[in-house]
C-alpha cells in the first residue's frame, strides 16, 4: 500500500513536471519553460554571486554543501527559493538537471535527464521488451529518498508515449499521443 501511494505521488509530480516539456522544441526552451513555471525570475540568483543583495545568502549552507558533494561536475548552477525550500538548476554532462532541498537544507528530490545508454539495463529491457519498435527520445530519473522512478519518452512513426518505470520493475503509460501527418 505504501509503495502504491508513493508511486502515485511520484507519478503525479513527474507528470506535472514533464507536461510543460512536451511543447518545447529544444533543451534551452524546456529549461526556460520549467523554471518560469516554478520560480519568479526576479528572486533568482546565481549561487556564485557575492553581492550582499542577492537571495543566495538565504540559501541553506547545508544544501549548498550537499549539492557540492553530490555534483562535483555541475556547471551554471542557479539557486531559487521556493515555498518548501530551495531548488538548484544546473548542467552536468550536458544535461539540464535540478535538485530540491527543504528549508533546513535536507535533500528532498532530484531530477536528471539521461540518454538511452545511461538508463540501467533492467529499465531499458523492460521498456524495449514492450515497445521494441519505439525509439527512446528522452529519459528522466526522478529520485526521492529510498525511491527512483524513470520517465521515458518513446516515439515511433505515428505515436508518442510517455511511460513510467519504477525501480521495482513496474511500468505504466502516463500519456499517449498520436502524431498528425
TISE-95989 format. One record per residue: residue number from 1; residue in three letters; x, y, z of N, C-alpha, C in turn. Coordinates in Angstrom, 1 decimal. Example, Ala and Ser with C-alpha at 12.3 -4.5 7.8 and 13.67 -1.06 7.14 Angstrom:
  num  residuo     n_u     n_v     n_w    ca_u    ca_v    ca_w     c_u     c_v     c_w
    1      ALA    13.2    -5.7     7.8    12.3    -4.5     7.8    13.2    -3.3     7.8
    2      SER    12.8    -2.2     7.1    13.7    -1.1     7.1    12.9     0.0     7.9
END
This chain:
  num  residuo     n_u     n_v     n_w    ca_u    ca_v    ca_w     c_u     c_v     c_w
    1      UNK     0.8    -1.2     0.0     0.0     0.0     0.0     0.9     1.3     0.0
    2      UNK     1.9     1.2     0.8     2.8     2.4     0.9     3.5     2.6    -0.5
    3      UNK     3.9     1.5    -1.1     4.6     1.6    -2.4     3.7     2.2    -3.4
    4      UNK     2.4     1.8    -3.4     1.4     2.2    -4.4     1.2     3.7    -4.2
    5      UNK     1.0     4.2    -3.0     0.8     5.6    -2.7     2.0     6.4    -3.1
    6      UNK     3.2     5.9    -2.8     4.4     6.6    -3.2     4.5     6.7    -4.7
    7      UNK     4.2     5.6    -5.4     4.3     5.6    -6.9     3.3     6.6    -7.5
    8      UNK     2.1     6.6    -6.9     1.1     7.6    -7.4     1.5     9.0    -7.2
    9      UNK     2.1     9.3    -6.0     2.5    10.7    -5.7     3.7    11.1    -6.6
   10      UNK     4.6    10.2    -6.8     5.8    10.5    -7.7     5.3    10.6    -9.1
   11      UNK     4.4     9.8    -9.5     3.9     9.8   -10.9     3.2    11.1   -11.2
   12      UNK     2.4    11.6   -10.2     1.6    12.8   -10.4     2.6    14.0   -10.5
   13      UNK     3.6    14.0    -9.6     4.6    15.1    -9.6     5.4    15.1   -10.9
   14      UNK     5.8    13.9   -11.3     6.6    13.8   -12.5     5.8    14.1   -13.8
   15      UNK     4.5    13.7   -13.8     3.7    14.1   -14.9     3.5    15.6   -15.0
   16      UNK     3.3    16.2   -13.9     3.1    17.7   -13.9     4.4    18.4   -14.3
   17      UNK     5.6    17.8   -13.9     6.8    18.4   -14.2     7.2    18.3   -15.7
   18      UNK     6.8    17.1   -16.3     7.2    16.9   -17.7     6.2    17.4   -18.7
   19      UNK     5.0    17.7   -18.2     3.9    18.1   -19.2     4.3    19.4   -19.8
   20      UNK     5.0    20.3   -19.1     5.5    21.5   -19.7     6.5    21.4   -20.7
   21      UNK     7.2    20.2   -20.7     8.3    20.0   -21.7     7.8    19.5   -23.0
   22      UNK     6.6    19.0   -23.2     6.2    18.4   -24.4     6.1    19.4   -25.6
   23      UNK     5.8    20.6   -25.3     5.7    21.6   -26.4     7.0    22.2   -26.8
   24      UNK     8.0    22.1   -26.0     9.3    22.7   -26.2    10.0    22.1   -27.4
   25      UNK    10.8    22.9   -28.1    11.5    22.3   -29.3    12.9    21.9   -29.0
   26      UNK    13.6    22.5   -28.0    14.9    22.1   -27.7    15.2    22.2   -26.2
   27      UNK    16.3    21.8   -25.7    16.7    21.8   -24.3    16.6    23.2   -23.7
   28      UNK    17.0    24.2   -24.4    17.1    25.5   -23.9    15.6    26.0   -23.6
   29      UNK    14.7    25.8   -24.5    13.3    26.2   -24.4    12.7    25.4   -23.2
   30      UNK    13.0    24.1   -23.0    12.5    23.3   -22.0    12.9    23.9   -20.6
   31      UNK    14.2    24.3   -20.5    14.7    24.8   -19.2    14.0    26.1   -18.9
   32      UNK    13.8    27.0   -19.9    13.2    28.2   -19.6    11.7    28.0   -19.2
   33      UNK    11.0    27.1   -19.9     9.6    26.9   -19.6     9.5    26.3   -18.2
   34      UNK    10.3    25.3   -17.8    10.2    24.7   -16.5    10.5    25.7   -15.4
   35      UNK    11.6    26.5   -15.6    11.9    27.5   -14.5    10.9    28.6   -14.4
   36      UNK    10.3    29.0   -15.5     9.4    30.1   -15.4     8.1    29.6   -14.7
   37      UNK     7.8    28.4   -14.8     6.6    27.8   -14.2     6.7    27.6   -12.7
   38      UNK     8.0    27.5   -12.3     8.2    27.2   -10.9     8.6    28.3   -10.0
   39      UNK     9.4    29.3   -10.6    10.0    30.3    -9.8     9.9    31.6   -10.4
   40      UNK     9.7    32.7    -9.6     9.6    34.0   -10.1    11.1    34.5   -10.4
   41      UNK    11.3    34.9   -11.6    12.6    35.2   -12.1    13.3    36.3   -11.2
   42      UNK    12.7    37.4   -10.7    13.4    38.4   -10.0    14.1    37.9    -8.8
   43      UNK    13.7    36.8    -8.2    14.3    36.3    -7.0    15.4    35.3    -7.3
   44      UNK    15.7    35.1    -8.5    16.7    34.1    -8.9    18.1    34.8    -8.9
   45      UNK    19.0    34.0    -8.4    20.4    34.5    -8.4    21.3    33.3    -8.6
   46      UNK    22.5    33.6    -9.2    23.5    32.5    -9.3    24.1    32.3    -7.9
   47      UNK    24.4    31.1    -7.6    25.0    30.7    -6.3    26.4    31.3    -6.1
   48      UNK    27.0    31.6    -7.2    28.4    32.1    -7.1    28.5    33.6    -7.0
   49      UNK    27.4    34.3    -7.0    27.5    35.8    -6.9    27.8    36.2    -5.4
   50      UNK    28.5    37.3    -5.3    28.9    37.7    -4.0    28.2    39.0    -3.5
   51      UNK    27.3    39.5    -4.2    26.6    40.7    -3.8    25.8    40.5    -2.6
   52      UNK    25.8    41.4    -1.7    25.1    41.3    -0.4    23.6    41.4    -0.6
   53      UNK    23.2    41.9    -1.8    21.7    42.0    -2.1    21.1    40.7    -2.7
   54      UNK    21.9    39.7    -2.9    21.4    38.5    -3.6    20.6    37.6    -2.7
   55      UNK    19.7    36.8    -3.3    19.0    35.8    -2.5    19.8    34.6    -2.1
   56      UNK    21.0    34.5    -2.7    21.9    33.3    -2.4    22.3    33.3    -1.0
   57      UNK    22.3    34.4    -0.3    22.7    34.4     1.1    21.6    33.7     1.9
   58      UNK    20.4    33.6     1.4    19.3    32.9     2.1    19.3    31.4     1.8
   59      UNK    20.0    30.9     0.9    20.1    29.5     0.6    20.8    28.8     1.7
   60      UNK    20.3    27.7     2.2    20.9    27.0     3.3    22.3    26.5     3.0
   61      UNK    23.2    26.7     3.9    24.6    26.3     3.7    24.7    24.8     3.7
   62      UNK    23.8    24.1     4.4    23.7    22.7     4.4    23.4    22.2     3.0
   63      UNK    22.4    22.8     2.3    22.0    22.5     1.0    23.2    22.7     0.0
   64      UNK    23.9    23.8     0.1    25.0    24.0    -0.8    26.1    23.0    -0.6
   65      UNK    26.4    22.6     0.6    27.4    21.6     0.9    27.0    20.3     0.3
   66      UNK    25.8    19.9     0.5    25.3    18.6     0.0    25.3    18.7    -1.6
   67      UNK    24.9    19.8    -2.2    25.0    19.9    -3.6    26.4    19.7    -4.1
   68      UNK    27.3    20.4    -3.5    28.7    20.3    -4.0    29.3    18.9    -3.9
   69      UNK    28.8    18.1    -2.8    29.3    16.8    -2.7    28.7    15.8    -3.7
   70      UNK    27.4    16.1    -4.0    26.7    15.2    -5.0    27.1    15.5    -6.4
   71      UNK    27.3    16.7    -6.8    27.5    17.1    -8.2    28.8    17.9    -8.3
   72      UNK    29.9    17.2    -8.4    31.2    17.8    -8.5    31.4    18.4    -9.9
   73      UNK    30.7    18.0   -10.9    30.9    18.5   -12.2    29.8    19.5   -12.7
   74      UNK    29.0    20.0   -11.7    27.9    20.8   -12.1    28.4    22.2   -12.6
   75      UNK    27.7    22.7   -13.6    28.0    23.9   -14.2    26.8    24.8   -14.3
   76      UNK    27.0    26.1   -14.2    26.0    27.1   -14.4    24.8    26.9   -13.4
   77      UNK    25.2    26.6   -12.1    24.1    26.4   -11.2    23.4    27.7   -10.8
   78      UNK    22.1    27.6   -10.7    21.3    28.7   -10.2    20.4    28.2    -9.1
   79      UNK    20.3    29.0    -8.0    19.5    28.6    -6.8    18.3    29.5    -6.8
   80      UNK    17.2    28.9    -6.4    16.0    29.6    -6.3    15.3    29.3    -5.0
   81      UNK    14.8    30.2    -4.2    13.9    29.9    -3.1    12.5    29.5    -3.6
   82      UNK    12.0    28.5    -3.0    10.6    28.1    -3.4     9.8    28.0    -2.0
   83      UNK     8.5    27.8    -2.1     7.7    27.7    -0.9     8.2    26.7     0.1
   84      UNK     8.6    25.5    -0.4     9.0    24.5     0.5    10.5    24.4     0.8
   85      UNK    11.3    25.3     0.2    12.7    25.3     0.5    13.5    25.9    -0.6
   86      UNK    14.3    25.1    -1.3    15.2    25.6    -2.4    15.3    24.6    -3.5
   87      UNK    15.5    25.2    -4.7    15.8    24.3    -5.9    17.0    24.9    -6.6
   88      UNK    17.9    24.0    -7.0    19.0    24.4    -7.8    18.9    23.8    -9.2
   89      UNK    19.0    24.6   -10.2    19.1    24.2   -11.6    20.5    24.2   -12.0
   90      UNK    21.0    23.3   -12.8    22.4    23.2   -13.2    22.5    22.3   -14.4
   91      UNK    23.7    22.3   -15.0    24.0    21.4   -16.1    25.1    20.4   -15.6
   92      UNK    25.0    19.2   -16.0    26.0    18.2   -15.7    26.0    17.2   -16.9
   93      UNK    27.2    17.0   -17.4    27.3    16.2   -18.6    26.4    16.6   -19.8
   94      UNK    26.2    17.9   -19.9    25.4    18.5   -21.0    23.9    18.4   -20.8
   95      UNK    23.5    17.9   -19.7    22.0    17.8   -19.4    21.6    18.7   -18.3
   96      UNK    20.4    19.3   -18.5    19.8    20.2   -17.5    19.3    19.3   -16.4
   97      UNK    19.6    19.7   -15.2    19.1    18.9   -14.0    18.7    19.9   -12.9
   98      UNK    17.9    19.3   -12.0    17.5    20.1   -10.8    17.5    19.2    -9.6
   99      UNK    17.7    19.9    -8.4    17.7    19.2    -7.2    16.9    20.1    -6.2
  100      UNK    16.1    19.4    -5.3    15.3    20.1    -4.4    15.7    19.9    -2.9
  101      UNK    15.7    20.9    -2.1    16.0    20.8    -0.7    14.9    21.5     0.1
  102      UNK    14.7    21.0     1.3    13.7    21.7     2.2    14.4    22.9     2.8
  103      UNK    13.6    23.6     3.7    14.1    24.9     4.2    15.3    24.7     5.1
  104      UNK    15.5    23.5     5.7    16.7    23.2     6.5    17.8    22.7     5.8
  105      UNK    17.7    22.6     4.4    18.8    22.2     3.6    18.9    20.7     3.4
  106      UNK    17.9    19.9     3.8    17.9    18.5     3.6    17.4    18.2     2.2
  107      UNK    18.1    17.2     1.5    17.8    16.8     0.2    16.4    16.2     0.2
  108      UNK    15.6    16.6    -0.8    14.2    16.0    -0.9    14.0    15.2    -2.2
  109      UNK    14.6    15.7    -3.3    14.4    15.1    -4.6    15.4    15.6    -5.6
  110      UNK    15.6    14.9    -6.6    16.4    15.4    -7.8    15.8    14.8    -9.0
  111      UNK    16.1    15.5   -10.1    15.6    15.1   -11.4    16.7    15.4   -12.4
  112      UNK    17.0    14.3   -13.2    18.0    14.5   -14.2    17.7    13.7   -15.4
  113      UNK    18.2    14.3   -16.5    17.9    13.6   -17.8    19.0    12.7   -18.2
  114      UNK    18.7    11.6   -18.9    19.6    10.6   -19.3    19.5    10.3   -20.8
  115      UNK    20.5     9.7   -21.4    20.4     9.2   -22.7    19.9     7.7   -22.5
  116      UNK    19.5     7.1   -23.6    19.1     5.7   -23.6    20.2     4.8   -23.0
  117      UNK    21.4     5.1   -23.4    22.5     4.3   -23.0    22.8     4.4   -21.5
  118      UNK    22.5     5.6   -20.9    22.7     5.8   -19.5    21.6     5.2   -18.6
  119      UNK    20.5     4.7   -19.2    19.5     4.0   -18.4    20.0     2.7   -17.9
  120      UNK    19.6     2.3   -16.7    20.0     1.0   -16.2    19.5    -0.1   -17.2
  121      UNK    20.3    -1.1   -17.4    19.9    -2.2   -18.3    18.6    -2.8   -18.1
  122      UNK    18.2    -3.0   -16.8    16.9    -3.6   -16.5    15.8    -2.7   -16.9
  123      UNK    15.9    -1.4   -16.7    14.9    -0.5   -17.0    14.7    -0.4   -18.5
  124      UNK    15.8    -0.3   -19.2    15.8    -0.3   -20.7    15.2    -1.6   -21.2
  125      UNK    15.5    -2.7   -20.6    15.0    -4.0   -21.1    13.5    -4.1   -20.9
  126      UNK    13.0    -3.6   -19.8    11.5    -3.6   -19.5    10.8    -2.7   -20.6
  127      UNK    11.3    -1.6   -20.9    10.7    -0.7   -21.9    10.8    -1.3   -23.3
  128      UNK    12.0    -1.7   -23.7    12.2    -2.2   -25.1    11.5    -3.6   -25.3
  129      UNK    11.2    -4.4   -24.2    10.5    -5.6   -24.4     9.1    -5.4   -24.8
  130      UNK     8.5    -4.3   -24.3     7.1    -4.0   -24.6     7.0    -3.0   -25.8
  131      UNK     8.0    -2.2   -26.0     7.9    -1.2   -27.1     9.2    -1.2   -28.0
  132      UNK     9.4    -2.4   -28.5    10.6    -2.6   -29.3    10.7    -1.8   -30.6
  133      UNK     9.6    -1.3   -31.2     9.6    -0.5   -32.4     9.7     1.0   -32.1
  134      UNK     9.8     1.3   -30.8     9.8     2.7   -30.5    11.2     3.1   -30.1
  135      UNK    11.6     4.4   -30.5    12.9     4.9   -30.1    12.7     5.7   -28.8
  136      UNK    13.7     5.6   -27.9    13.7     6.3   -26.6    14.3     7.7   -27.0
  137      UNK    13.4     8.7   -26.9    13.9    10.1   -27.2    14.3    10.9   -26.0
  138      UNK    13.8    10.6   -24.8    14.2    11.2   -23.6    14.0    10.3   -22.4
  139      UNK    14.9    10.3   -21.5    14.8     9.5   -20.3    15.1    10.5   -19.1
  140      UNK    14.3    10.4   -18.1    14.5    11.2   -16.9    14.3    10.3   -15.7
  141      UNK    15.2    10.5   -14.8    15.1     9.8   -13.5    14.8    10.8   -12.4
  142      UNK    13.8    10.4   -11.6    13.3    11.3   -10.5    13.6    10.5    -9.3
  143      UNK    14.5    11.1    -8.4    14.9    10.4    -7.2    14.3    11.1    -6.0
  144      UNK    13.8    10.3    -5.1    13.4    10.8    -3.7    14.0     9.9    -2.8
  145      UNK    14.1    10.2    -1.5    14.7     9.3    -0.6    14.1     7.9    -0.7
  146      UNK    15.0     6.9    -0.9    14.6     5.5    -0.9    13.8     5.1    -2.1
  147      UNK    13.7     5.9    -3.2    12.9     5.5    -4.3    13.4     6.2    -5.6
  148      UNK    13.3     5.5    -6.7    13.6     6.1    -8.1    12.5     5.8    -9.0
  149      UNK    12.2     6.7    -9.9    11.2     6.5   -10.9    11.8     7.0   -12.2
  150      UNK    11.6     6.3   -13.3    12.1     6.7   -14.6    10.9     7.1   -15.5
  151      UNK    11.0     8.3   -16.1    10.0     8.7   -17.0    10.7     8.7   -18.4
  152      UNK    10.1     7.9   -19.3    10.7     7.7   -20.6     9.8     8.1   -21.7
  153      UNK    10.3     8.9   -22.6     9.5     9.3   -23.8     9.9     8.4   -24.9
  154      UNK     8.9     7.9   -25.6     9.1     6.9   -26.7     8.4     7.5   -27.9
  155      UNK     9.0     7.1   -29.1     8.4     7.7   -30.3     8.6     6.7   -31.4
  156      UNK     7.5     6.5   -32.2     7.6     5.7   -33.5     7.0     6.6   -34.6
  157      UNK     6.7     6.1   -35.8     6.3     6.9   -36.9     4.9     7.6   -36.6
  158      UNK     4.1     7.0   -35.8     2.7     7.5   -35.6     2.4     7.9   -34.2
  159      UNK     3.2     7.5   -33.2     2.8     7.7   -31.8     4.0     8.3   -31.0
  160      UNK     3.6     8.9   -29.9     4.5     9.4   -28.8     3.9     8.8   -27.5
  161      UNK     4.7     8.1   -26.8     4.3     7.6   -25.5     5.2     8.1   -24.4
  162      UNK     4.6     8.3   -23.2     5.4     8.7   -22.0     5.1     7.6   -21.0
  163      UNK     6.1     6.8   -20.7     5.9     5.7   -19.7     6.7     6.0   -18.4
  164      UNK     6.2     5.4   -17.4     6.9     5.5   -16.1     7.3     4.0   -15.7
  165      UNK     8.6     3.9   -15.3     9.1     2.6   -14.8     9.6     2.8   -13.4
  166      UNK     9.1     2.1   -12.5     9.6     2.2   -11.1    10.8     1.3   -10.9
  167      UNK    11.6     1.6    -9.9    12.7     0.8    -9.6    12.4    -0.7    -9.3
  168      UNK    11.1    -0.9    -9.1    10.6    -2.3    -8.8    10.2    -3.0   -10.0
  169      UNK    10.4    -2.4   -11.2    10.1    -3.1   -12.5     8.7    -2.9   -12.9
  170      UNK     7.9    -2.1   -12.3     6.5    -1.8   -12.7     6.5    -0.7   -13.8
  171      UNK     5.8    -0.9   -14.9     5.7     0.1   -15.9     4.2     0.4   -16.2
  172      UNK     4.0     1.7   -16.5     2.7     2.1   -16.9     2.8     3.3   -17.8
  173      UNK     1.8     3.5   -18.7     1.7     4.5   -19.6     1.1     5.8   -19.0
  174      UNK     1.9     6.9   -18.9     1.3     8.1   -18.4     0.5     8.9   -19.4
  175      UNK     1.1     9.0   -20.6     0.4     9.7   -21.7     0.7     9.1   -23.0
  176      UNK    -0.3     9.2   -23.9    -0.1     8.7   -25.3    -0.7     9.7   -26.3
  177      UNK     0.1    10.0   -27.3    -0.3    10.9   -28.3    -0.2    10.3   -29.7
  178      UNK    -1.0    10.7   -30.6    -1.0    10.3   -32.0    -0.4    11.5   -32.8
  179      UNK     0.6    11.3   -33.6     1.1    12.3   -34.5     0.2    12.7   -35.6
  180      UNK     0.1    13.9   -35.9    -0.6    14.4   -37.1     0.3    14.4   -38.3
  181      UNK    -0.1    13.8   -39.3     0.7    13.7   -40.6     0.1    14.6   -41.6
END
